[in-house]
Amino acid sequence: MVNYYRTMDHQMNEISEAIEGSWISLIHPTAAELVQVSRDYKIDLDHLKAPLDEEERSRIEVEDDYTLIIVDIPVTEERKEKEYFLTIPCGIILTNEVIITVCLMETPVLTDFRDGRVRNFWTFKRTRFILQILYRNASLYLQYLRSIDKKSDEVEKQLHISTKNQELIELLELEKSLVYFSTSLRGNELVLEKLLKIEKIKQYPEDEELLDDVIIENKQAIEMADIYSNILSGTMDAYASVISNNLNIVMKVLAVITIVMSIPTMIASFWGMNVPVPLADSPHGFAVLVIASLILTVIGGIFLGKKKMF
């Protein structure tokens, strides 16, 4: 899908065709749309296809007629009525006439610009637009990281009540999300550092300050991802130890019950053999054996209890 936008009178407007100073948004475009944009703006088709590969790494490619920037952006995915977090590539192409974004799906990073929720935004100020996208991207990482922290706290509370596999699986999914975020943020950091060295990206006096803000936000997101990942990893290890300890306690209790119950079984086995045994001719033999079995069983239970076997 291809859409064209341009800011006019401080408002975002969708237009029918691209003009100078406009923004071309490609969301999961078709092959024909990619070929058309490639021809119109002399962009290598492989560069347009690169952001559509989920495994594409963050990088910058500087060509004669355009500059390609690929960064990872955070998105949410719903599976089994649960919200999970992951990252996908997003391509930003700066040409002499327009700015082009290429992404696999609609994301809050770009929809905020499309819906006019970003202040001091103009499509014709292309380099500033790039930095604003990167700033919104870093801010969205921070927002999702806080959501992950809240979700992990909720799952941890559930684990205090009942230790189930479902809660542990949810913690594992959150830990995977943090790994994705941490890896993507470090890749984005390399892109931002390279942006500092490209004079072509800095055309307005306030852009350098905005780029510094983007770098600071990205570094903060990296630190938060590392902290939350360490905390979640420690929590997973702790609960794994608790589950293992609970299993050991259950097995110990079952072993004690087995030992105690073996006492009357052993006595019954002796007196059940087809050989002469004491009390065989006594009318009270059965009652005596039952009482003796109960007494020995209680003594065995008390003995094992004093040994703190359960």
C-alpha positions in Angstrom: 0.0 0.0 0.0 1.3 3.4 -1.0 0.1 6.7 0.5 1.3 10.3 0.0 1.3 12.9 2.7 2.3 16.6 3.0 2.0 19.2 5.7 0.0 22.2 4.6 -1.0 25.1 6.9 0.5 23.2 9.9 -1.8 20.2 9.2 -1.1 16.7 7.7 -2.9 16.1 4.5 -3.1 13.0 2.3 -2.6 13.8 -1.3 -3.2 11.9 -4.5 0.3 11.9 -5.8 3.8 12.8 -4.6 5.1 16.3 -5.0 8.3 17.9 -3.8 8.5 18.0 0.0 6.0 15.2 0.5 6.2 11.9 2.4 5.7 8.6 0.7 4.6 5.8 3.0 5.0 2.2 1.9 3.2 -0.3 4.1 3.7 -3.9 3.0 3.9 -2.7 -0.6 3.4 -5.0 -3.7 6.2 -5.7 -6.1 4.6 -3.4 -8.7 4.6 -0.5 -6.2 8.2 -1.1 -5.3 9.2 -1.1 -8.9 7.3 2.1 -9.6 8.9 4.0 -6.7 12.3 2.6 -7.7 11.9 4.0 -11.2 10.5 7.4 -10.1 13.2 8.2 -7.7 16.2 6.2 -9.0 16.4 4.0 -5.9 18.0 0.6 -6.0 15.1 -2.0 -5.8 17.1 -4.1 -3.3 17.3 -1.1 -1.0 13.5 -0.8 -1.1 13.0 -4.5 -0.4 15.6 -4.6 2.4 13.2 -3.3 5.2 10.7 -5.9 4.2 13.0 -8.7 5.5 12.3 -9.3 9.2 16.0 -10.4 9.7 17.5 -7.2 8.1 20.0 -5.5 10.3 20.1 -1.8 11.1 22.4 0.2 8.9 23.0 3.3 6.7 23.7 3.3 3.0 24.7 6.6 1.4 24.3 6.8 -2.3 24.6 9.7 -4.8 20.9 10.4 -5.1 19.6 9.2 -1.8 20.4 7.9 1.7 19.0 4.7 3.1 18.5 4.3 6.9 17.2 1.1 8.3 16.4 0.9 12.0 14.5 -1.7 14.1 11.2 -0.5 15.6 9.1 -2.2 18.3 5.7 -3.7 17.6 3.2 -5.8 19.5 1.8 -9.1 18.5 -1.2 -10.9 19.9 -1.0 -14.7 20.4 -3.6 -16.7 22.4 -5.1 -13.5 23.7 -1.8 -12.4 25.1 0.2 -9.4 23.9 3.9 -10.0 23.1 6.6 -7.6 21.9 9.1 -7.9 19.0 10.9 -5.8 16.6 10.8 -5.3 12.8 12.9 -3.3 10.4 11.8 0.1 9.1 13.4 1.8 6.1 13.8 5.6 5.8 15.0 6.8 2.4 16.0 10.5 2.0 16.0 11.8 -1.5 16.4 15.3 -2.9 12.7 15.7 -3.4 10.8 13.4 -0.9 11.2 11.2 2.1 10.1 7.6 1.8 9.4 5.1 4.6 9.1 1.4 4.0 7.7 -1.0 6.6 6.0 -4.4 6.9 3.0 -3.2 8.9 1.4 -0.2 10.5 3.3 0.9 13.5 2.6 3.6 16.2 5.9 5.3 15.2 4.6 6.3 11.8 0.9 6.5 12.5 1.6 9.3 15.1 3.0 11.4 12.2 0.2 10.5 9.8 -2.5 11.3 12.4 -0.9 14.7 13.2 0.0 13.9 16.8 3.6 15.1 16.5 4.2 18.8 17.1 6.6 20.9 14.9 6.5 18.4 12.1 6.7 19.3 8.5 7.2 16.8 5.7 9.3 19.2 3.6 11.9 19.4 6.4 13.1 15.9 5.5 16.2 15.6 7.7 14.4 16.8 10.8 11.6 14.3 9.9 14.1 11.5 10.0 15.4 12.6 13.5 11.8 12.9 14.7 11.0 9.4 13.6 14.1 8.1 15.4 13.1 10.0 18.5 9.6 8.6 18.5 11.1 5.2 17.9 13.3 5.5 21.0 10.4 6.8 23.1 8.2 3.9 22.0 10.9 1.5 23.1 10.8 3.1 26.6 7.0 2.9 26.7 7.0 -0.8 25.7 9.8 -1.6 28.2 7.7 -0.1 31.0 4.8 -2.3 29.8 7.0 -5.4 29.9 8.1 -4.5 33.5 4.4 -4.1 34.6 3.5 -7.4 32.9 6.4 -9.2 34.6 5.3 -7.9 38.0 1.7 -9.1 37.4 3.0 -12.6 36.4 5.2 -12.7 39.4 2.2 -12.0 41.7 0.4 -14.9 40.1 3.4 -17.1 40.7 3.3 -16.2 44.4 -0.2 -17.7 44.6 0.2 -20.6 42.2 3.3 -21.8 40.4 2.1 -23.0 37.0 3.8 -23.6 33.7 1.7 -21.0 32.0 3.1 -18.2 34.2 6.7 -19.4 33.6 6.1 -19.5 29.8 4.8 -15.9 29.9 8.0 -14.8 31.8 10.1 -16.6 29.2 8.2 -14.7 26.4 8.9 -11.4 28.1 12.5 -12.3 28.5 12.7 -13.1 24.8 11.1 -9.7 24.1 13.8 -8.0 26.2 16.5 -9.8 24.2 15.0 -8.6 20.9 14.8 -5.1 22.3 18.3 -5.0 23.6 19.8 -6.4 20.3 17.7 -4.0 18.2 18.6 -1.0 20.3 22.3 -1.7 20.1 22.0 -1.9 16.3 20.1 1.4 16.3 22.8 2.9 18.4 25.4 2.2 15.7 23.1 3.9 13.1 22.8 7.0 15.4 26.5 7.2 15.9 27.0 7.1 12.1 24.4 9.8 11.7 26.7 12.2 13.7 29.3 11.8 10.9 27.0 12.4 8.0 26.7 16.1 7.2 24.0 15.4 4.7 21.6 14.6 7.5 22.2 17.9 9.4 20.7 20.8 7.6 18.9 22.8 10.3 20.6 24.4 13.4 18.3 22.6 15.9 18.8 19.2 14.2 22.1 18.5 16.0 20.4 19.0 19.4 17.5 16.8 18.3 20.0 14.1 17.3 21.7 14.3 20.7 18.2 13.8 22.3 17.6 10.8 20.2 21.0 9.3 21.2 20.2 9.9 24.9 16.8 8.3 24.6 18.2 5.3 22.9 21.0 4.9 25.5 18.3 5.1 28.3 16.3 2.4 26.5 19.4 0.2 26.3 20.0 0.6 30.0 16.4 -0.1 30.9 16.3 -3.2 28.6 19.5 -4.6 30.3 18.2 -3.9 33.8 14.8 -5.5 33.2 16.5 -8.4 31.4 18.8 -9.1 34.4 15.9 -8.8 36.8 13.7 -11.1 34.8 16.5 -13.6 34.3 17.1 -13.6 38.1 13.3 -14.1 38.7 13.2 -17.0 36.3 16.1 -18.7 38.0 14.6 -18.1 41.5 11.3 -19.6 40.5 13.0 -22.5 38.8 14.8 -23.2 42.1 11.5 -22.9 44.0 9.7 -25.4 41.7 12.6 -27.8 42.0 12.6 -27.4 45.8 8.8 -28.0 45.9 9.2 -31.1 43.9 11.9 -32.4 46.3 9.6 -31.8 49.2 6.7 -33.7 47.6 9.0 -36.6 46.7 10.3 -36.6 50.3 6.8 -36.7 51.8 5.9 -39.5 49.4 9.0 -41.5 50.4 8.2 -41.1 54.1 4.6 -42.2 53.6 5.9 -45.2 51.7 8.3 -46.2 54.5 5.6 -45.8 57.2 3.0 -47.7 55.3 5.5 -50.5 54.7 5.5 -51.4 58.4 2.0 -52.9 58.6 2.5 -54.4 55.2 5.6 -56.2 56.4 3.9 -57.5 59.5 0.9 -58.7 57.5 3.3 -60.5 55.2 5.0 -62.3 58.0 1.7 -63.5 59.6 0.3 -64.4 56.2 2.9 -67.0 55.5 1.8 -70.7 55.6 4.1 -71.6 58.6 3.5 -71.7 62.3 3.6 -68.1 63.8 2.8 -66.6 67.2 -0.8 -65.9 68.1 -1.9 -68.2 65.3 -4.3 -70.0 67.6 -5.3 -67.0 69.7 -8.9 -65.7 69.2 -7.5 -62.2 69.8 -4.5 -62.6 67.4 -5.9 -60.4 64.6 -6.7 -57.5 67.0 -3.3 -57.8 68.6 -1.5 -57.6 65.2 -3.6 -54.7 64.1 -2.9 -52.7 67.3 0.8 -53.6 67.1 1.0 -52.5 63.5 -0.7 -49.2 64.3 1.7 -48.6 67.3 4.8 -49.4 65.2 3.4 -47.2 62.4 2.9 -44.2 64.8 6.4 -44.7 66.3 7.9 -44.8 62.8 6.1 -41.6 61.8 7.2 -39.8 65.0 10.8 -40.9 64.5 10.9 -39.7 60.9 9.1 -36.5 62.0 11.8 -35.7 64.6 14.4 -36.3 61.8 12.6 -33.5 59.8 11.9 -35.8 56.9 8.7 -33.9 56.2 
